[in-house]
Amino acid sequence: MNRGSIVRRILIVLLLAVAFGAVLRAQSPAAGVGAVTGHVYCSDTRTPCRFATVSLQPIQALANARAVGIERLTASDWKKVRAKSYSAVTDIDGRFEITGVADGEYYVYAESAGYLDPYRLATTGALGDASQSLDALEKLLPRIRVAAGAETTAELTLVRGGSIEGSVRFDDGGYAYWASIDLYRKDSVGKWKRYEDQYLFDQRMTTPHYADDRGRFFIEGLVPGTYTIKATLPEPRVIEGLGVVLESGGADSLAVFNGDKFRLKDASPIELQEGEDRSDIDIEIPTNGLYTLVGAVNALPDGRTITKGTVSLLDPDDQSPIRQTDIRPDGSFRFRLVVPGNYLVRVAALGGDSNPKSSIQYGILTSPLEVAGDLSGLTYTVSPAK
């Protein structure tokens, strides 16, 4: 099923429910404000959708955000918009009631684990390029009108999404506990696009996923499409006062894609149909044949030590990033658990002065590197930018 048909299905289900259910009753919930009541149902089981979250987002506030541009809104702006939003949770009968709603027009939508969330689809890019703008909300979410002193009824039906389930293990059978799981989906032109953590109104719109103590993971609520999974090992980090903690999915972590591949372009695709559950996606992480790279960065013309910046390992074919680490205060850098193969090394050095105007600016250095074993004594020399 293509993107257009998915949009139409969600739109028809939501619009018909609200069009026939949204009526104003001659009641007075409270002076100066209105109320919204109704039910949420599951399309697959035809039963009430229990403990689902129902939300109202003010259309005018979102229109203002669209006009100004999301990237230009301040935290204070988002706080004001969020203060005008309303939500409630359905009961055992799937019924909800939202009171004290200010007069105005709202988008109404419901969320429940495993079901397609039209608000998230519109704002996180799950259905393609249209979601780059808040205009996508107009295509996926029905409107309701709330009047002071009256009650509006909205009946909503949620559509079941697909799911991907599997496990991450080491090649010796051990469980890859706390590995972070990232999902990629091919866009309309066949390029892999990550389901990034995105925020709207300071709320996370994409749930992070991790392998549990048996290496298992589960991702639900997916539209049809072509997907792949990336499992990334956690990194130990020392935090003053806390000691060593595990940081999941860092830039300098070993990552393995579905099909036990190490680069996104080689990942095995997962074809997911409407409402399909895939439970056969397993990833194996090697414990042998991985290498350590150690080196240092200095600068022309005097060979001074570079103490700030990053060193990256790139795919030599498309220069996509694979690994990245910081240059240490002594000018050294280190990569662990590096897969053998050909890379481009990119060094982005920063001057030591905290004032950008007086600090020396260095050009980006790229150099090919073949990894077939442990490498130490790597030295890269950057030059001042021209």
C-alpha positions as a Markdown table, in Angstrom:
| # | Residue | x | y | z |
|---|---|---|---|---|
| 1 | Met | 0.0 | 0.0 | 0.0 |
| 2 | Asn | 1.5 | 3.4 | -1.0 |
| 3 | Arg | 1.8 | 6.5 | 1.0 |
| 4 | Gly | -1.3 | 8.1 | -0.6 |
| 5 | Ser | -3.6 | 5.3 | 0.3 |
| 6 | Ile | -2.4 | 5.2 | 3.9 |
| 7 | Val | -3.0 | 8.9 | 4.2 |
| 8 | Arg | -6.5 | 8.5 | 2.7 |
| 9 | Arg | -7.4 | 5.6 | 5.0 |
| 10 | Ile | -6.3 | 7.4 | 8.1 |
| 11 | Leu | -8.1 | 10.6 | 6.9 |
| 12 | Ile | -11.3 | 8.8 | 6.0 |
| 13 | Val | -11.5 | 6.9 | 9.4 |
| 14 | Leu | -10.9 | 10.0 | 11.4 |
| 15 | Leu | -12.9 | 12.5 | 9.4 |
| 16 | Leu | -16.0 | 10.3 | 9.1 |
| 17 | Ala | -15.9 | 9.6 | 12.8 |
| 18 | Val | -15.7 | 13.2 | 13.7 |
| 19 | Ala | -18.0 | 14.5 | 10.9 |
| 20 | Phe | -20.8 | 12.3 | 12.2 |
| 21 | Gly | -20.0 | 12.6 | 15.9 |
| 22 | Ala | -19.1 | 16.3 | 16.2 |
| 23 | Val | -22.3 | 18.0 | 17.3 |
| 24 | Leu | -22.9 | 20.8 | 19.7 |
| 25 | Arg | -25.3 | 20.0 | 22.5 |
| 26 | Ala | -27.4 | 22.5 | 24.3 |
| 27 | Gln | -25.6 | 22.0 | 27.6 |
| 28 | Ser | -23.4 | 24.3 | 29.7 |
| 29 | Pro | -20.3 | 22.5 | 30.9 |
| 30 | Ala | -19.0 | 25.7 | 32.5 |
| 31 | Ala | -19.2 | 29.4 | 31.9 |
| 32 | Gly | -16.7 | 30.7 | 29.3 |
| 33 | Val | -15.3 | 27.3 | 28.4 |
| 34 | Gly | -16.5 | 24.2 | 26.5 |
| 35 | Ala | -16.1 | 20.4 | 26.8 |
| 36 | Val | -15.2 | 17.6 | 24.4 |
| 37 | Thr | -16.4 | 14.1 | 24.9 |
| 38 | Gly | -16.5 | 10.9 | 22.9 |
| 39 | His | -15.1 | 7.4 | 22.4 |
| 40 | Val | -12.0 | 5.8 | 20.8 |
| 41 | Tyr | -12.3 | 2.5 | 19.1 |
| 42 | Cys | -9.8 | 0.0 | 17.6 |
| 43 | Ser | -10.3 | -0.8 | 13.9 |
| 44 | Asp | -8.9 | -4.3 | 14.1 |
| 45 | Thr | -10.7 | -5.6 | 17.1 |
| 46 | Arg | -13.8 | -3.4 | 16.9 |
| 47 | Thr | -13.5 | -2.9 | 20.6 |
| 48 | Pro | -13.1 | 0.2 | 22.8 |
| 49 | Cys | -9.6 | 1.5 | 22.8 |
| 50 | Arg | -8.9 | 1.6 | 26.5 |
| 51 | Phe | -6.4 | 3.9 | 28.3 |
| 52 | Ala | -5.6 | 5.8 | 25.0 |
| 53 | Thr | -4.6 | 9.4 | 25.2 |
| 54 | Val | -6.8 | 11.9 | 23.4 |
| 55 | Ser | -5.4 | 15.3 | 22.6 |
| 56 | Leu | -6.6 | 18.6 | 21.3 |
| 57 | Gln | -4.1 | 20.9 | 19.6 |
| 58 | Pro | -5.1 | 24.5 | 18.9 |
| 59 | Ile | -5.2 | 25.1 | 15.2 |
| 60 | Gln | -4.5 | 28.8 | 15.4 |
| 61 | Ala | -1.4 | 28.2 | 17.5 |
| 62 | Leu | 0.0 | 25.7 | 15.0 |
| 63 | Ala | -0.9 | 28.1 | 12.2 |
| 64 | Asn | 1.2 | 30.8 | 13.9 |
| 65 | Ala | 4.1 | 28.3 | 14.3 |
| 66 | Arg | 3.9 | 27.5 | 10.6 |
| 67 | Ala | 3.9 | 31.1 | 9.6 |
| 68 | Val | 6.9 | 32.0 | 11.8 |
| 69 | Gly | 8.9 | 28.8 | 11.2 |
| 70 | Ile | 9.4 | 26.1 | 13.9 |
| 71 | Glu | 13.1 | 26.7 | 14.0 |
| 72 | Arg | 12.6 | 30.3 | 15.0 |
| 73 | Leu | 10.2 | 29.7 | 17.9 |
| 74 | Thr | 11.7 | 30.1 | 21.4 |
| 75 | Ala | 11.1 | 27.8 | 24.3 |
| 76 | Ser | 8.8 | 30.4 | 25.7 |
| 77 | Asp | 6.8 | 30.3 | 22.5 |
| 78 | Trp | 6.4 | 26.6 | 22.7 |
| 79 | Lys | 5.4 | 26.8 | 26.3 |
| 80 | Lys | 2.5 | 29.2 | 25.4 |
| 81 | Val | 1.3 | 26.9 | 22.7 |
| 82 | Arg | 1.5 | 23.8 | 24.9 |
| 83 | Ala | -0.5 | 25.6 | 27.6 |
| 84 | Lys | -3.4 | 25.9 | 25.1 |
| 85 | Ser | -3.4 | 22.1 | 24.4 |
| 86 | Tyr | -5.7 | 19.7 | 26.2 |
| 87 | Ser | -5.7 | 15.9 | 26.8 |
| 88 | Ala | -7.4 | 13.1 | 28.5 |
| 89 | Val | -7.2 | 9.3 | 28.9 |
| 90 | Thr | -10.0 | 6.9 | 27.8 |
| 91 | Asp | -11.7 | 4.7 | 30.4 |
| 92 | Ile | -12.6 | 1.0 | 30.3 |
| 93 | Asp | -15.4 | 1.8 | 27.8 |
| 94 | Gly | -13.1 | 3.8 | 25.6 |
| 95 | Arg | -14.8 | 7.0 | 26.6 |
| 96 | Phe | -13.0 | 10.3 | 27.3 |
| 97 | Glu | -14.0 | 13.7 | 28.5 |
| 98 | Ile | -12.0 | 16.9 | 28.3 |
| 99 | Thr | -13.4 | 19.9 | 30.2 |
| 100 | Gly | -12.4 | 23.5 | 30.6 |
| 101 | Val | -11.5 | 23.9 | 26.8 |
| 102 | Ala | -11.2 | 27.4 | 25.6 |
| 103 | Asp | -13.4 | 28.5 | 22.7 |
| 104 | Gly | -11.7 | 27.8 | 19.3 |
| 105 | Glu | -10.8 | 25.3 | 16.6 |
| 106 | Tyr | -8.7 | 22.2 | 17.4 |
| 107 | Tyr | -7.1 | 19.2 | 15.8 |
| 108 | Val | -8.3 | 16.1 | 17.7 |
| 109 | Tyr | -6.4 | 12.8 | 17.7 |
| 110 | Ala | -5.8 | 9.7 | 19.8 |
| 111 | Glu | -2.7 | 7.7 | 20.7 |
| 112 | Ser | -2.3 | 4.1 | 21.8 |
| 113 | Ala | 0.6 | 1.7 | 21.7 |
| 114 | Gly | 0.6 | -0.3 | 18.4 |
| 115 | Tyr | -1.7 | 2.0 | 16.5 |
| 116 | Leu | -0.9 | 4.6 | 14.0 |
| 117 | Asp | -0.6 | 8.0 | 15.5 |
| 118 | Pro | -1.7 | 10.5 | 12.9 |
| 119 | Tyr | -0.2 | 13.5 | 14.8 |
| 120 | Arg | 3.2 | 11.7 | 14.9 |
| 121 | Leu | 2.9 | 10.7 | 11.2 |
| 122 | Ala | 2.3 | 14.4 | 10.3 |
| 123 | Thr | 5.1 | 15.8 | 12.4 |
| 124 | Thr | 8.0 | 13.3 | 12.2 |
| 125 | Gly | 8.2 | 12.5 | 8.5 |
| 126 | Ala | 6.9 | 8.9 | 8.7 |
| 127 | Leu | 4.9 | 9.3 | 5.5 |
| 128 | Gly | 7.4 | 11.3 | 3.5 |
| 129 | Asp | 8.2 | 14.8 | 2.4 |
| 130 | Ala | 4.8 | 16.4 | 3.2 |
| 131 | Ser | 5.6 | 16.1 | 6.9 |
| 132 | Gln | 8.4 | 18.6 | 6.6 |
| 133 | Ser | 5.7 | 21.2 | 7.1 |
| 134 | Leu | 2.9 | 21.5 | 9.6 |
| 135 | Asp | 0.7 | 21.5 | 6.5 |
| 136 | Ala | 0.7 | 17.7 | 6.8 |
| 137 | Leu | -1.6 | 18.1 | 9.9 |
| 138 | Glu | -4.3 | 19.4 | 7.6 |
| 139 | Lys | -4.2 | 16.1 | 5.6 |
| 140 | Leu | -4.3 | 13.7 | 8.6 |
| 141 | Leu | -6.1 | 15.3 | 11.5 |
| 142 | Pro | -9.8 | 16.2 | 11.7 |
| 143 | Arg | -10.9 | 19.6 | 13.1 |
| 144 | Ile | -13.5 | 20.2 | 15.7 |
| 145 | Arg | -15.0 | 23.5 | 16.9 |
| 146 | Val | -15.4 | 24.1 | 20.6 |
| 147 | Ala | -17.8 | 26.7 | 21.8 |
| 148 | Ala | -18.1 | 28.2 | 25.2 |
| 149 | Gly | -20.9 | 26.7 | 27.3 |
| 150 | Ala | -21.4 | 23.8 | 24.9 |
| 151 | Glu | -20.2 | 20.2 | 24.5 |
| 152 | Thr | -18.6 | 18.8 | 21.4 |
| 153 | Thr | -18.6 | 15.1 | 20.7 |
| 154 | Ala | -15.9 | 13.3 | 18.7 |
| 155 | Glu | -15.8 | 9.6 | 17.9 |
| 156 | Leu | -12.3 | 8.3 | 16.9 |
| 157 | Thr | -11.1 | 5.0 | 15.4 |
| 158 | Leu | -7.4 | 4.0 | 15.5 |
| 159 | Val | -5.8 | 1.9 | 12.8 |
| 160 | Arg | -3.4 | -0.9 | 13.8 |
| 161 | Gly | 0.2 | -0.4 | 12.6 |
| 162 | Gly | 2.8 | -3.0 | 11.8 |
| 163 | Ser | 5.6 | -4.1 | 14.1 |
| 164 | Ile | 9.2 | -5.3 | 13.9 |
| 165 | Glu | 10.6 | -7.6 | 16.6 |
| 166 | Gly | 13.9 | -9.3 | 17.0 |
| 167 | Ser | 17.0 | -9.7 | 19.1 |
| 168 | Val | 20.6 | -8.5 | 19.2 |
| 169 | Arg | 23.3 | -11.0 | 20.3 |
| 170 | Phe | 27.1 | -11.4 | 20.2 |
| 171 | Asp | 28.6 | -14.1 | 18.0 |
| 172 | Asp | 29.4 | -16.1 | 21.1 |
| 173 | Gly | 25.7 | -16.2 | 22.1 |
| 174 | Gly | 25.8 | -13.4 | 24.7 |
| 175 | Tyr | 23.0 | -10.9 | 24.9 |
| 176 | Ala | 23.6 | -7.3 | 23.7 |
| 177 | Tyr | 21.9 | -5.7 | 26.6 |
| 178 | Trp | 21.2 | -1.9 | 26.3 |
| 179 | Ala | 22.2 | -1.8 | 22.6 |
| 180 | Ser | 20.3 | 1.1 | 21.1 |
| 181 | Ile | 17.9 | 0.3 | 18.2 |
| 182 | Asp | 17.5 | 2.8 | 15.4 |
| 183 | Leu | 14.9 | 2.4 | 12.6 |
| 184 | Tyr | 15.5 | 3.5 | 9.0 |
| 185 | Arg | 12.8 | 3.7 | 6.3 |
| 186 | Lys | 13.3 | 4.2 | 2.6 |
| 187 | Asp | 11.7 | 7.5 | 1.3 |
| 188 | Ser | 9.9 | 8.2 | -1.9 |
| 189 | Val | 13.2 | 8.3 | -3.9 |
| 190 | Gly | 14.6 | 5.1 | -2.4 |
| 191 | Lys | 17.0 | 6.7 | 0.1 |
| 192 | Trp | 17.3 | 5.4 | 3.7 |
| 193 | Lys | 15.9 | 8.0 | 6.1 |
| 194 | Arg | 16.3 | 7.6 | 9.9 |
| 195 | Tyr | 13.3 | 7.9 | 12.2 |
| 196 | Glu | 15.1 | 10.6 | 14.2 |
| 197 | Asp | 14.1 | 11.8 | 17.7 |
| 198 | Gln | 12.1 | 14.9 | 16.9 |
| 199 | Tyr | 10.4 | 17.3 | 19.3 |
| 200 | Leu | 7.3 | 19.4 | 19.0 |
| 201 | Phe | 6.1 | 21.5 | 21.9 |
| 202 | Asp | 9.2 | 20.2 | 23.8 |
| 203 | Gln | 7.7 | 16.7 | 23.6 |
| 204 | Arg | 9.7 | 13.7 | 22.2 |
| 205 | Met | 7.8 | 12.4 | 19.1 |
| 206 | Thr | 10.0 | 9.3 | 18.5 |
| 207 | Thr | 10.3 | 6.8 | 21.2 |
| 208 | Pro | 13.9 | 5.5 | 21.8 |
| 209 | His | 14.3 | 1.7 | 21.7 |
| 210 | Tyr | 16.8 | -0.5 | 23.5 |
| 211 | Ala | 17.6 | -4.2 | 23.6 |
| 212 | Asp | 16.5 | -5.7 | 26.9 |
| 213 | Asp | 18.5 | -8.1 | 29.2 |
| 214 | Arg | 17.8 | -10.9 | 26.6 |
| 215 | Gly | 18.8 | -8.7 | 23.7 |
| 216 | Arg | 15.2 | -8.4 | 22.5 |
| 217 | Phe | 13.6 | -5.3 | 21.0 |
| 218 | Phe | 10.1 | -4.4 | 19.7 |
| 219 | Ile | 9.0 | -1.5 | 17.6 |
| 220 | Glu | 5.3 | -1.0 | 16.9 |
| 221 | Gly | 2.9 | 1.4 | 15.2 |
| 222 | Leu | 4.6 | 1.3 | 11.8 |
| 223 | Val | 3.1 | 2.2 | 8.4 |
| 224 | Pro | 3.9 | -0.1 | 5.5 |
| 225 | Gly | 7.2 | 0.4 | 3.8 |
| 226 | Thr | 10.8 | -0.8 | 3.5 |
| 227 | Tyr | 12.8 | -0.7 | 6.8 |
| 228 | Thr | 16.1 | -1.7 | 8.3 |
| 229 | Ile | 17.4 | -1.8 | 11.8 |
| 230 | Lys | 20.6 | -0.6 | 13.3 |
| 231 | Ala | 21.9 | -1.9 | 16.7 |
| 232 | Thr | 24.6 | 0.2 | 18.4 |
| 233 | Leu | 26.6 | -0.9 | 21.4 |
| 234 | Pro | 26.6 | 1.4 | 24.5 |
| 235 | Glu | 29.7 | 3.3 | 25.4 |
| 236 | Pro | 31.1 | 3.7 | 28.9 |
| 237 | Arg | 31.4 | 7.3 | 30.0 |
| 238 | Val | 32.9 | 8.7 | 33.2 |
| 239 | Ile | 30.7 | 11.4 | 34.8 |
| 240 | Glu | 32.1 | 13.3 | 37.7 |
| 241 | Gly | 30.2 | 12.4 | 40.9 |
| 242 | Leu | 28.5 | 9.4 | 39.3 |
| 243 | Gly | 31.3 | 7.2 | 38.1 |
| 244 | Val | 31.1 | 5.1 | 35.0 |
| 245 | Val | 27.7 | 5.0 | 33.2 |
| 246 | Leu | 26.6 | 3.4 | 29.9 |
| 247 | Glu | 25.8 | 5.9 | 27.2 |
| 248 | Ser | 23.7 | 4.3 | 24.4 |
| 249 | Gly | 24.2 | 4.9 | 20.7 |
| 250 | Gly | 27.2 | 7.3 | 20.8 |
| 251 | Ala | 29.0 | 8.5 | 17.6 |
| 252 | Asp | 32.0 | 6.3 | 18.4 |
| 253 | Ser | 30.1 | 3.1 | 19.0 |
| 254 | Leu | 30.2 | -0.1 | 17.0 |
| 255 | Ala | 27.0 | -0.3 | 14.9 |
| 256 | Val | 25.6 | -3.3 | 13.0 |
| 257 | Phe | 22.7 | -3.2 | 10.6 |
| 258 | Asn | 20.1 | -5.8 | 9.7 |
| 259 | Gly | 21.8 | -8.6 | 7.7 |
| 260 | Asp | 24.8 | -8.3 | 10.0 |
| 261 | Lys | 26.2 | -5.4 | 7.8 |
| 262 | Phe | 28.3 | -2.6 | 9.0 |
| 263 | Arg | 27.2 | 0.1 | 6.6 |
| 264 | Leu | 23.8 | 1.4 | 5.9 |
| 265 | Lys | 24.1 | 1.0 | 2.1 |
| 266 | Asp | 24.6 | -2.7 | 2.6 |
| 267 | Ala | 21.8 | -3.3 | 5.1 |
| 268 | Ser | 19.2 | -5.9 | 4.3 |
| 269 | Pro | 15.7 | -4.4 | 3.7 |
| 270 | Ile | 12.6 | -5.4 | 5.7 |
| 271 | Glu | 9.4 | -5.2 | 3.7 |
| 272 | Leu | 6.5 | -4.5 | 6.0 |
| 273 | Gln | 2.9 | -4.7 | 4.8 |
| 274 | Glu | -0.1 | -3.0 | 6.3 |
| 275 | Gly | -0.5 | -4.2 | 9.9 |
| 276 | Glu | 2.1 | -6.9 | 9.5 |
| 277 | Asp | 4.1 | -8.2 | 12.5 |
| 278 | Arg | 7.7 | -9.3 | 11.7 |
| 279 | Ser | 9.3 | -11.2 | 14.5 |
| 280 | Asp | 12.3 | -12.7 | 12.7 |
| 281 | Ile | 14.8 | -9.7 | 12.7 |
| 282 | Asp | 18.0 | -10.8 | 14.5 |
| 283 | Ile | 21.3 | -9.1 | 14.5 |
| 284 | Glu | 24.7 | -10.6 | 15.4 |
| 285 | Ile | 27.6 | -8.5 | 16.7 |
| 286 | Pro | 31.1 | -9.8 | 16.3 |
| 287 | Thr | 33.5 | -10.1 | 19.2 |
| 288 | Asn | 36.6 | -10.9 | 17.1 |
| 289 | Gly | 38.3 | -9.3 | 14.1 |
| 290 | Leu | 37.8 | -5.8 | 15.4 |
| 291 | Tyr | 40.7 | -3.4 | 15.8 |
| 292 | Thr | 41.9 | -0.3 | 17.7 |
| 293 | Leu | 43.2 | 2.8 | 16.0 |
| 294 | Val | 45.4 | 5.3 | 18.0 |
| 295 | Gly | 46.8 | 8.5 | 16.7 |
| 296 | Ala | 47.5 | 12.2 | 17.2 |
| 297 | Val | 46.7 | 15.5 | 15.5 |
| 298 | Asn | 49.1 | 18.4 | 15.1 |
| 299 | Ala | 49.3 | 21.5 | 12.9 |
| 300 | Leu | 51.4 | 23.4 | 10.5 |
| 301 | Pro | 53.6 | 25.5 | 10.4 |
| 302 | Asp | 55.1 | 24.8 | 13.9 |
| 303 | Gly | 53.8 | 21.3 | 14.6 |
| 304 | Arg | 51.7 | 22.5 | 17.6 |
| 305 | Thr | 49.4 | 19.9 | 19.2 |
| 306 | Ile | 45.7 | 20.2 | 18.4 |
| 307 | Thr | 43.7 | 19.8 | 21.6 |
| 308 | Lys | 40.1 | 20.3 | 20.3 |
| 309 | Gly | 38.1 | 18.9 | 17.4 |
| 310 | Thr | 36.9 | 15.6 | 16.0 |
| 311 | Val | 38.3 | 12.7 | 14.0 |
| 312 | Ser | 35.7 | 10.8 | 11.9 |
| 313 | Leu | 35.8 | 7.6 | 9.9 |
| 314 | Leu | 33.7 | 8.0 | 6.7 |
| 315 | Asp | 32.6 | 5.6 | 3.9 |
| 316 | Pro | 34.9 | 6.4 | 1.0 |
| 317 | Asp | 32.2 | 5.9 | -1.6 |
| 318 | Asp | 29.7 | 8.5 | -0.4 |
| 319 | Gln | 31.5 | 10.1 | 2.6 |
| 320 | Ser | 28.7 | 9.1 | 5.0 |
| 321 | Pro | 29.8 | 9.1 | 8.6 |
| 322 | Ile | 30.5 | 5.8 | 10.3 |
| 323 | Arg | 32.4 | 6.7 | 13.5 |
| 324 | Gln | 33.5 | 9.9 | 15.2 |
| 325 | Thr | 35.6 | 10.6 | 18.3 |
| 326 | Asp | 36.9 | 13.7 | 20.0 |
| 327 | Ile | 40.5 | 14.8 | 20.0 |
| 328 | Arg | 41.7 | 14.6 | 23.5 |
| 329 | Pro | 43.5 | 17.5 | 25.4 |
| 330 | Asp | 46.9 | 15.8 | 24.7 |
| 331 | Gly | 46.2 | 15.8 | 21.0 |
| 332 | Ser | 45.5 | 12.1 | 20.8 |
| 333 | Phe | 42.5 | 10.2 | 19.5 |
| 334 | Arg | 41.4 | 6.6 | 19.8 |
| 335 | Phe | 38.8 | 4.3 | 18.0 |
| 336 | Arg | 38.0 | 0.9 | 19.5 |
| 337 | Leu | 36.1 | -2.1 | 17.9 |
| 338 | Val | 36.7 | -0.9 | 14.3 |
| 339 | Val | 35.6 | -3.2 | 11.5 |
| 340 | Pro | 38.3 | -3.9 | 8.9 |
| 341 | Gly | 37.9 | -2.2 | 5.6 |
| 342 | Asn | 38.6 | 1.0 | 3.7 |
| 343 | Tyr | 37.8 | 4.4 | 5.2 |
| 344 | Leu | 38.3 | 8.1 | 4.8 |
| 345 | Val | 39.6 | 9.8 | 7.9 |
| 346 | Arg | 38.3 | 13.4 | 8.3 |
| 347 | Val | 39.9 | 15.7 | 10.8 |
| 348 | Ala | 38.1 | 18.8 | 11.9 |
| 349 | Ala | 40.5 | 20.7 | 14.2 |
| 350 | Leu | 39.6 | 23.6 | 16.3 |
| 351 | Gly | 41.9 | 26.4 | 17.5 |
| 352 | Gly | 42.7 | 26.4 | 21.2 |
| 353 | Asp | 41.5 | 30.0 | 21.9 |
| 354 | Ser | 38.0 | 30.3 | 23.2 |
| 355 | Asn | 37.5 | 33.5 | 21.2 |
| 356 | Pro | 36.6 | 32.6 | 17.6 |
| 357 | Lys | 37.9 | 35.9 | 16.2 |
| 358 | Ser | 41.4 | 35.4 | 17.6 |
| 359 | Ser | 41.5 | 31.6 | 17.4 |
| 360 | Ile | 43.4 | 30.0 | 14.4 |
| 361 | Gln | 40.9 | 28.4 | 11.9 |
| 362 | Tyr | 42.1 | 25.1 | 10.4 |
| 363 | Gly | 41.0 | 23.5 | 7.2 |
| 364 | Ile | 39.3 | 20.1 | 7.1 |
| 365 | Leu | 41.7 | 17.3 | 6.4 |
| 366 | Thr | 40.6 | 14.0 | 4.7 |
| 367 | Ser | 42.9 | 11.1 | 4.1 |
| 368 | Pro | 42.3 | 7.4 | 3.0 |
| 369 | Leu | 42.9 | 4.7 | 5.5 |
| 370 | Glu | 42.9 | 0.9 | 5.2 |
| 371 | Val | 42.2 | -1.0 | 8.4 |
| 372 | Ala | 43.4 | -4.7 | 8.4 |
| 373 | Gly | 44.7 | -4.8 | 12.0 |
| 374 | Asp | 45.4 | -2.6 | 15.0 |
| 375 | Leu | 47.0 | 0.7 | 14.1 |
| 376 | Ser | 49.0 | 2.9 | 16.4 |
| 377 | Gly | 51.1 | 6.0 | 15.8 |
| 378 | Leu | 48.7 | 7.5 | 13.2 |
| 379 | Thr | 49.5 | 11.2 | 12.7 |
| 380 | Tyr | 47.5 | 13.8 | 10.9 |
| 381 | Thr | 48.7 | 17.3 | 10.3 |
| 382 | Val | 46.2 | 20.1 | 9.6 |
| 383 | Ser | 46.9 | 23.5 | 8.0 |
| 384 | Pro | 45.5 | 26.9 | 8.8 |
| 385 | Ala | 42.5 | 27.7 | 6.6 |
| 386 | Lys | 43.2 | 30.0 | 3.7 |
